[in-house]
Amino acid sequence: MAVLVIADHDGAIVRDTTHKTVTAALALSSDVDVLVLGKGAQAVADAAAKITGVRKVLLAEGDAVAHGLAEAVEATVLPLAAGYDAILSPATTDGKNFAPRLAAKLDVAPISDIVEVVSADTFVRPIYAGNALETVQSADAKKVITVRPTAFAAAGEGGSASVESVAAGEAPKTAFVSEEMVKSDRPELGAAKIIVSGGRALGSADEFHAVMEPLADKLGAAIGASRAAVDAGYAPNDYQVGQTGKVVAPALYIAIGISGAIQHLAGMKDSKVIVAINKDADAPIFQVADYGLVADYKTAVPELMAALG
């Protein structure tokens, strides 16, 4: 059994999500290859070759695959699919975009967001916003799977896989137009070790930034937000943590003014340590918090900042 992992990268480095997906792939087979799609991505391929357990890295370079268009990914992967029994990708925005298309073209059912590999044909995935786990057994000859990275440990470095060039697919009916990237010196939300998140209780965008940014800078943390805060315009969409945002599992998650709606808890309840600050003692967030402070954030956060020095 051979497995192909589609790498998640930013054009310069291989993201941690790829290492964790390789770990899931190694639970299926010892024959794991990594596909790197992009333009000018030789450095990414070389980095992927160092991941422990990787047999070979396939590098597909071209304009069409430079921006992760689902149609171009499909056109690149389908000719390679005959050589693999399973195709895995992290359950990122891109992975969730192209995986269903690949599955449809291969006439198989996609298996999404797995958190455990039981055997070569059996997997565990969360359902009902993470309140239940479903065991899925697939009889399909090929598996197309997205992996929840927070559920797997990252594969180490120390491999010495070969790098081989393959043809990049084209997307004649689809064209990349533009993108707007939010750039920040803070850690990336999905890979951050510490996250401070704000909720609707902060009241305004100005208050959100005035409270969250100094605390994040003090802790070296990424900033997150509840869906309510994002919908209210306090924070951009890429800050959203939850079932419809990013799923995170940092070493420390600090929730400020977040009540703990079920869809938010689904995105952060696997955090190692959860600290909640909320003036409502009955807020659901306290049910998952390791440490809870019933207090107004306007008092608690300045006291925390002072204690941090």
C-alpha positions as CSV (number, residue, x, y, z in Angstrom):
1,M,0.0,0.0,0.0
2,A,1.4,3.4,-1.0
3,V,0.2,6.8,0.2
4,L,0.5,10.2,-1.3
5,V,0.5,13.3,0.9
6,I,-0.3,16.6,-0.7
7,A,2.0,19.1,1.1
8,D,0.7,22.3,2.7
9,H,3.3,25.1,2.4
10,D,3.6,28.9,2.0
11,G,6.0,28.8,-1.0
12,A,9.0,28.9,1.2
13,I,8.6,26.5,4.1
14,V,6.6,23.3,4.7
15,R,4.0,23.9,7.3
16,D,3.7,21.8,10.4
17,T,0.4,20.5,9.1
18,T,2.3,18.5,6.5
19,H,4.4,16.8,9.1
20,K,1.3,15.8,11.0
21,T,-0.4,14.5,7.9
22,V,2.7,12.4,7.2
23,T,2.3,10.9,10.7
24,A,-1.2,9.9,9.7
25,A,0.0,8.5,6.4
26,L,2.7,6.4,8.1
27,A,-0.1,4.8,10.2
28,L,-1.4,3.5,6.9
29,S,1.8,2.5,5.1
30,S,5.5,2.8,5.3
31,D,5.5,3.8,1.6
32,V,4.7,7.5,1.9
33,D,5.4,10.0,-0.9
34,V,4.9,13.8,-0.6
35,L,3.6,16.0,-3.5
36,V,4.7,19.6,-3.5
37,L,2.8,21.9,-5.9
38,G,3.8,25.5,-6.5
39,K,6.1,27.7,-8.5
40,G,9.7,28.1,-7.5
41,A,9.1,25.5,-4.8
42,Q,12.4,23.6,-4.9
43,A,13.3,24.7,-1.4
44,V,9.9,23.4,-0.2
45,A,10.5,20.1,-1.8
46,D,14.0,19.8,-0.3
47,A,12.5,20.5,3.1
48,A,9.8,17.9,2.6
49,A,12.5,15.4,1.7
50,K,13.9,15.7,5.2
51,I,10.7,14.6,6.9
52,T,11.2,11.3,8.7
53,G,9.4,8.4,6.9
54,V,9.0,10.1,3.5
55,R,10.1,7.8,0.7
56,K,10.0,10.2,-2.2
57,V,9.0,13.8,-2.9
58,L,7.3,14.7,-6.1
59,L,7.6,18.3,-7.3
60,A,5.1,19.8,-9.7
61,E,5.8,23.4,-10.7
62,G,3.8,25.7,-12.9
63,D,1.7,28.8,-13.0
64,A,-1.6,26.9,-12.7
65,V,-0.6,25.2,-9.4
66,A,1.1,28.2,-7.9
67,H,-2.1,29.3,-6.0
68,G,-3.7,26.0,-5.1
69,L,-6.5,26.0,-7.6
70,A,-8.6,22.9,-7.0
71,E,-8.9,22.3,-10.7
72,A,-5.1,22.4,-11.2
73,V,-4.5,20.2,-8.2
74,E,-6.9,17.7,-9.6
75,A,-5.3,17.7,-13.0
76,T,-1.9,17.1,-11.3
77,V,-2.9,14.4,-8.9
78,L,-5.2,12.3,-11.1
79,P,-2.4,11.0,-13.4
80,L,-0.5,10.0,-10.3
81,A,-3.4,8.4,-8.5
82,A,-2.9,5.0,-10.1
83,G,0.2,4.5,-8.1
84,Y,-1.4,5.1,-4.7
85,D,-4.0,3.5,-2.5
86,A,-4.7,6.6,-0.5
87,I,-4.3,10.4,-1.0
88,L,-4.1,12.5,2.1
89,S,-4.0,16.2,2.7
90,P,-4.4,18.4,5.8
91,A,-7.9,19.5,6.6
92,T,-7.0,23.1,5.8
93,T,-9.0,25.5,3.6
94,D,-7.1,24.3,0.5
95,G,-7.4,20.6,1.5
96,K,-11.2,21.0,2.0
97,N,-11.4,22.6,-1.4
98,F,-9.6,20.1,-3.6
99,A,-10.2,16.8,-1.7
100,P,-13.9,16.4,-2.6
101,R,-13.1,17.2,-6.2
102,L,-10.4,14.5,-6.3
103,A,-12.8,12.0,-4.7
104,A,-15.5,12.8,-7.2
105,K,-13.1,12.3,-10.1
106,L,-11.9,9.0,-8.7
107,D,-15.6,8.0,-8.0
108,V,-14.9,7.4,-4.3
109,A,-16.4,8.9,-1.1
110,P,-14.1,11.4,0.6
111,I,-13.3,10.8,4.2
112,S,-12.9,14.1,6.0
113,D,-11.2,15.4,9.1
114,I,-9.9,12.1,10.5
115,V,-8.5,12.1,14.0
116,E,-7.3,8.5,14.1
117,V,-6.2,5.7,11.8
118,V,-7.6,2.4,13.1
119,S,-6.6,0.3,10.1
120,A,-6.0,0.6,6.3
121,D,-9.8,1.0,5.7
122,T,-11.1,2.3,9.1
123,F,-10.8,5.8,10.5
124,V,-12.3,7.9,13.3
125,R,-13.6,11.4,12.6
126,P,-15.6,13.9,14.8
127,I,-19.2,14.7,14.1
128,Y,-21.8,16.9,15.8
129,A,-19.3,19.7,16.3
130,G,-16.9,17.3,18.0
131,N,-19.4,16.0,20.5
132,A,-19.3,12.5,19.1
133,L,-16.7,10.4,17.3
134,E,-17.7,8.3,14.2
135,T,-15.8,5.2,13.1
136,V,-15.9,5.0,9.3
137,Q,-14.9,1.9,7.3
138,S,-14.5,2.4,3.6
139,A,-14.6,-0.3,0.9
140,D,-13.3,2.0,-1.8
141,A,-10.2,0.8,-3.6
142,K,-8.7,4.3,-3.2
143,K,-9.1,6.6,-0.2
144,V,-9.2,10.4,-0.4
145,I,-8.7,11.6,3.1
146,T,-8.3,15.0,4.9
147,V,-6.5,14.9,8.2
148,R,-7.2,17.1,11.3
149,P,-3.6,18.1,12.1
150,T,-4.2,18.8,15.7
151,A,-5.0,15.2,16.3
152,F,-1.5,13.9,15.2
153,A,2.0,14.5,16.4
154,A,4.4,16.0,13.9
155,A,6.8,13.7,12.0
156,G,10.4,14.6,12.8
157,E,13.2,15.7,10.7
158,G,16.0,13.4,9.5
159,G,14.8,11.9,6.3
160,S,16.8,11.9,3.1
161,A,14.1,11.2,0.4
162,S,14.8,11.8,-3.3
163,V,13.1,14.7,-5.2
164,E,11.5,13.9,-8.5
165,S,9.9,16.3,-10.9
166,V,6.4,15.6,-12.3
167,A,4.1,17.4,-14.7
168,A,1.9,20.1,-13.2
169,G,-1.7,20.1,-14.3
170,E,-3.5,22.9,-16.1
171,A,-6.8,24.6,-15.2
172,P,-8.0,26.0,-18.6
173,K,-11.4,27.1,-17.4
174,T,-10.2,28.6,-14.1
175,A,-7.9,31.6,-13.6
176,F,-6.3,33.1,-10.5
177,V,-7.3,36.7,-10.2
178,S,-6.0,38.1,-6.9
179,E,-5.6,37.5,-3.2
180,E,-5.4,39.7,-0.2
181,M,-3.0,38.4,2.4
182,V,-3.0,39.5,6.1
183,K,0.7,39.8,7.1
184,S,1.6,39.8,10.8
185,D,4.8,39.4,12.8
186,R,2.7,37.2,15.2
187,P,2.7,33.4,14.9
188,E,0.3,31.8,12.5
189,L,-2.9,31.0,14.2
190,G,-3.0,27.3,13.2
191,A,0.5,26.6,14.4
192,A,0.8,28.9,17.4
193,K,1.8,27.6,20.8
194,I,-0.1,30.3,22.6
195,I,-3.4,31.9,21.4
196,V,-5.4,34.7,23.0
197,S,-9.0,34.9,21.7
198,G,-11.6,37.6,22.1
199,G,-15.4,37.4,21.9
200,R,-18.4,39.6,21.3
201,A,-18.2,40.9,24.9
202,L,-15.3,43.2,23.9
203,G,-18.0,45.4,22.2
204,S,-16.1,47.0,19.3
205,A,-13.3,46.5,16.8
206,D,-11.3,49.3,18.5
207,E,-11.7,47.7,22.0
208,F,-10.9,44.2,20.5
209,H,-7.5,45.4,19.1
210,A,-6.8,47.6,22.2
211,V,-7.2,44.6,24.5
212,M,-6.0,41.7,22.5
213,E,-2.9,43.0,20.7
214,P,-0.9,44.2,23.7
215,L,-1.6,40.9,25.5
216,A,-0.6,38.8,22.4
217,D,2.6,40.8,22.0
218,K,3.4,40.3,25.7
219,L,2.9,36.5,25.4
220,G,4.3,36.1,21.9
221,A,0.8,34.7,21.0
222,A,-1.4,34.6,18.0
223,I,-4.8,36.3,18.1
224,G,-8.0,34.4,17.6
225,A,-11.7,35.4,17.8
226,S,-15.1,33.8,18.2
227,R,-17.5,33.7,15.3
228,A,-19.7,36.3,17.0
229,A,-16.7,38.7,17.2
230,V,-15.9,38.1,13.5
231,D,-19.5,38.5,12.4
232,A,-19.7,41.7,14.4
233,G,-16.7,43.1,12.5
234,Y,-14.3,43.2,15.5
235,A,-11.8,40.9,13.9
236,P,-11.0,39.6,10.3
237,N,-12.2,36.2,9.1
238,D,-8.7,34.6,9.4
239,Y,-8.9,35.1,13.2
240,Q,-11.9,32.9,13.6
241,V,-11.5,29.8,15.7
242,G,-14.2,27.2,15.6
243,Q,-16.1,24.6,13.5
244,T,-16.5,27.2,10.7
245,G,-13.0,28.7,11.3
246,K,-9.7,27.2,12.3
247,V,-9.3,24.2,14.5
248,V,-6.4,24.8,16.9
249,A,-4.7,22.9,19.8
250,P,-2.1,25.2,21.3
251,A,-0.3,24.6,24.6
252,L,-2.2,27.6,26.0
253,Y,-5.5,29.1,24.9
254,I,-6.8,32.2,26.6
255,A,-10.5,33.0,25.9
256,I,-11.5,36.5,26.8
257,G,-15.2,37.5,26.7
258,I,-16.1,34.3,24.9
259,S,-19.2,32.5,26.1
260,G,-18.3,29.2,24.6
261,A,-20.8,28.4,21.9
262,I,-20.6,24.8,20.7
263,Q,-19.1,25.7,17.3
264,H,-16.3,27.6,19.0
265,L,-15.6,24.8,21.5
266,A,-15.3,22.4,18.5
267,G,-12.3,24.5,17.3
268,M,-10.3,24.8,20.5
269,K,-11.3,22.3,23.2
270,D,-8.3,20.1,22.4
271,S,-5.9,22.9,23.6
272,K,-3.5,21.6,26.3
273,V,-4.4,24.4,28.8
274,I,-7.5,26.5,28.5
275,V,-7.9,29.8,30.5
276,A,-11.3,31.5,30.4
277,I,-12.1,35.1,31.5
278,N,-15.8,35.9,31.6
279,K,-18.1,37.7,33.9
280,D,-20.9,35.2,33.4
281,A,-20.3,32.4,35.8
282,D,-22.6,30.1,33.8
283,A,-20.8,30.6,30.5
284,P,-20.3,27.2,28.7
285,I,-16.6,28.0,28.2
286,F,-16.0,27.2,31.9
287,Q,-17.1,23.6,31.2
288,V,-13.9,23.0,29.2
289,A,-11.6,25.5,30.9
290,D,-8.7,24.3,33.0
291,Y,-8.7,27.7,34.7
292,G,-11.6,30.0,34.9
293,L,-11.8,33.6,36.2
294,V,-15.3,35.1,36.7
295,A,-14.5,38.7,36.2
296,D,-14.9,41.6,33.9
297,Y,-12.1,41.5,31.3
298,K,-11.6,45.3,31.7
299,T,-10.3,44.6,35.2
300,A,-8.8,41.1,34.7
301,V,-6.7,41.8,31.5
302,P,-4.8,44.9,32.9
303,E,-4.1,42.8,36.1
304,L,-2.8,40.0,34.0
305,M,-0.6,42.4,32.0
306,A,0.8,43.9,35.2
307,A,1.5,40.4,36.6
308,L,3.4,39.5,33.4
309,G,5.6,42.5,33.9
